[in-house]
Amino acid sequence: MIRNALPILLLLAAIALFVTYIDPTYQDTKIIKTEVASYDDALNKSKELLRIRDTLLAKYNTFSTDDLKRLELLLPDTVDNIRLVLDIDTIASKYGLTITNLNLSQSLPTDASFNPTSNEIKSVDLSFAVSSDYPTFLKFIRDLQDSLRIIDILNIGFTVTDKTINTYNVTIRTYWLP
């Protein structure tokens, strides 16, 4: 009888050991293996991001400083109201025009539809008046259009003061990244 009871007792001890220790430990190791797999995946993604960063940095370093300055003029990362007014005044003085009635106002953020993950693009509206004949005013507007800074002309109004000289009220909008 003892001969038959010993194997049954050992079998019951093995089942009890499995239920109380081995199976819970095995379940914990499965959870740990899934965590390790997610950490390995995150590590692989971070290595990929570092590779992409290095590639983009290498491309960025190929740009000349002149190109980077031109890009900064195109879409600056800060609003520089004084530089904006000076740039427009420089264009106006090229044609002997004087800018008067300056009014600068920051408008609401615009929709950053080209890159929804980035911050919104901000804009600044500038209103001013200039007195000129029509052909000279067209040249002035054409130079504004050809400048590197992104400028939208929102409004042009005019008043006739003389048969050849008109006063043009111009409202423009320029953009910057916050």
LOKOLVO-206219 format. One line per field, with one value per residue (C-alpha): residue in one letter; x, y, z. Coordinates in Angstrom, 3 decimals, always signed. Example, Ala and Ser with C-alpha at 12.3 -4.5 7.8 and 13.67 -1.06 7.14 Angstrom:
doba: c(a; s) .
px: c(+12.300; +13.670) .
py: c(-4.500; -1.060) .
pz: c(+7.800; +7.140) .
***
This chain:
doba: c(m; i; r; n; a; l; p; i; l; l; l; l; a; a; i; a; l; f; v; t; y; i; d; p; t; y; q; d; t; k; i; i; k; t; e; v; a; s; y; d; d; a; l; n; k; s; k; e; l; l; r; i; r; d; t; l; l; a; k; y; n; t; f; s; t; d; d; l; k; r; l; e; l; l; l; p; d; t; v; d; n; i; r; l; v; l; d; i; d; t; i; a; s; k; y; g; l; t; i; t; n; l; n; l; s; q; s; l; p; t; d; a; s; f; n; p; t; s; n; e; i; k; s; v; d; l; s; f; a; v; s; s; d; y; p; t; f; l; k; f; i; r; d; l; q; d; s; l; r; i; i; d; i; l; n; i; g; f; t; v; t; d; k; t; i; n; t; y; n; v; t; i; r; t; y; w; l; p) .
px: c(+0.000; +2.803; +4.309; +1.169; +0.643; +4.126; +3.703; +0.217; +1.559; +4.420; +1.954; -0.275; +2.777; +3.815; +0.306; +0.227; +3.707; +2.582; -0.621; +0.915; +4.348; +5.227; +2.102; +1.982; +5.704; +5.250; +2.407; +4.617; +7.425; +4.993; +4.018; +7.675; +8.438; +5.733; +7.160; +10.654; +9.283; +7.642; +10.887; +12.846; +10.369; +10.739; +14.527; +14.425; +12.162; +14.486; +17.435; +15.436; +14.607; +18.268; +19.172; +16.534; +17.732; +21.311; +20.218; +18.231; +21.081; +23.469; +21.066; +20.694; +24.471; +24.668; +22.689; +24.785; +24.488; +23.057; +20.276; +19.529; +19.336; +16.963; +14.808; +14.744; +13.541; +10.883; +9.274; +10.965; +10.648; +9.971; +8.044; +10.334; +8.041; +10.869; +12.608; +9.303; +8.705; +12.329; +12.123; +8.964; +10.416; +13.550; +11.421; +9.394; +12.457; +13.775; +10.970; +11.149; +7.995; +7.364; +5.324; +2.837; +0.032; +1.657; -0.633; +0.635; -1.643; -1.182; -3.974; -5.354; -3.390; -3.952; -4.659; -1.428; -2.853; +0.489; +1.701; -0.991; +1.514; +3.406; +2.473; +0.089; +1.463; +1.017; +0.524; +0.937; -1.101; +0.497; -1.487; +0.195; -0.377; +1.834; +1.380; +2.444; +1.411; -0.073; +2.922; +5.298; +2.828; +2.629; +6.425; +6.371; +3.734; +5.694; +8.808; +6.770; +5.605; +9.157; +10.617; +11.639; +9.210; +5.800; +3.362; -0.334; -1.919; -5.250; -6.562; -5.669; -7.711; -6.961; -7.997; -7.430; -5.712; -4.369; -4.788; -1.437; -0.770; -2.982; -2.792; -2.893; -3.884; -2.392; -2.949; -0.590; -0.212; +3.054; +3.619; +5.976; +6.439; +5.975) .
py: c(+0.000; +2.403; +1.556; +2.741; +5.744; +7.222; +7.801; +9.242; +11.500; +12.656; +13.258; +15.353; +17.282; +17.942; +19.178; +21.390; +22.759; +23.449; +25.236; +27.247; +28.185; +27.136; +28.350; +31.835; +32.257; +31.185; +33.697; +36.431; +35.541; +35.772; +39.289; +40.219; +38.832; +41.055; +44.068; +43.213; +42.944; +46.385; +47.866; +46.263; +47.761; +51.200; +50.854; +49.929; +52.909; +55.229; +53.932; +54.570; +58.095; +58.747; +57.544; +59.833; +62.729; +62.172; +62.036; +65.262; +66.946; +65.953; +67.456; +70.606; +70.982; +70.936; +74.197; +77.299; +80.042; +82.329; +79.825; +79.535; +83.321; +83.437; +80.741; +82.761; +85.768; +83.662; +82.402; +83.755; +82.021; +85.282; +88.356; +91.331; +94.300; +96.765; +94.621; +94.245; +98.000; +98.649; +96.106; +97.701; +101.197; +100.121; +98.923; +102.151; +104.398; +102.689; +104.488; +107.703; +106.840; +107.634; +105.321; +107.047; +106.047; +102.828; +100.543; +97.176; +94.541; +90.873; +88.785; +85.494; +82.295; +80.841; +77.208; +75.238; +72.841; +71.977; +70.352; +69.670; +68.420; +71.700; +74.824; +77.178; +79.801; +83.316; +86.381; +90.125; +92.692; +95.964; +98.879; +101.874; +104.649; +105.708; +108.552; +107.858; +107.751; +104.483; +103.072; +103.700; +102.130; +99.030; +98.725; +99.075; +96.318; +94.111; +94.495; +93.613; +90.511; +89.552; +90.000; +86.870; +87.413; +85.807; +88.697; +88.602; +91.848; +91.975; +95.336; +98.221; +101.385; +104.722; +108.326; +110.687; +113.873; +115.004; +113.863; +112.038; +111.446; +109.131; +108.055; +104.268; +102.594; +99.111; +96.331; +93.354; +90.203; +88.416; +85.175; +83.743; +80.539; +80.675) .
pz: c(+0.000; +0.844; -2.507; -4.285; -2.012; -2.555; -6.319; -5.758; -3.016; -5.259; -8.119; -5.838; -4.591; -8.217; -9.097; -5.993; -6.835; -10.403; -9.333; -6.503; -7.886; -11.434; -13.279; -11.630; -12.246; -15.878; -16.339; -14.874; -17.274; -20.226; -19.094; -18.714; -22.192; -23.730; -21.843; -23.086; -26.641; -26.354; -24.964; -27.809; -30.276; -28.676; -28.762; -32.454; -33.187; -31.294; -33.315; -36.507; -35.322; -34.565; -38.057; -39.606; -37.432; -38.547; -42.193; -41.869; -39.996; -42.772; -45.337; -43.219; -43.034; -46.844; -47.036; -47.397; -44.820; -47.526; -48.222; -44.511; -44.224; -47.182; -45.570; -42.351; -44.353; -46.057; -42.861; -39.732; -36.384; -34.559; -35.532; -36.066; -36.631; -37.022; -39.663; -41.532; -41.612; -42.617; -45.452; -46.838; -46.385; -48.278; -51.180; -51.106; -50.946; -54.083; -55.936; -53.901; -51.947; -48.304; -46.126; -43.820; -41.443; -40.246; -38.293; -37.124; -35.618; -34.849; -36.273; -35.045; -35.725; -39.148; -39.948; -40.242; -42.799; -44.356; -41.128; -38.531; -35.931; -35.821; -33.945; -35.652; -37.977; -36.670; -38.822; -38.551; -40.473; -41.507; -42.906; -44.457; -46.964; -49.841; -52.334; -55.882; -59.488; -60.683; -62.681; -59.763; -57.330; -59.554; -59.507; -55.719; -55.413; -57.820; -55.660; -52.571; -54.418; -55.396; -51.921; -50.057; -47.202; -47.673; -47.992; -48.757; -49.883; -48.098; -49.208; -51.506; -51.395; -52.955; -52.890; -55.775; -54.660; -57.992; -61.601; -61.442; -57.747; -55.702; -52.078; -51.810; -48.548; -48.429; -45.910; -46.033; -43.964; -43.283; -41.415; -38.815; -36.858; -33.083) .
***
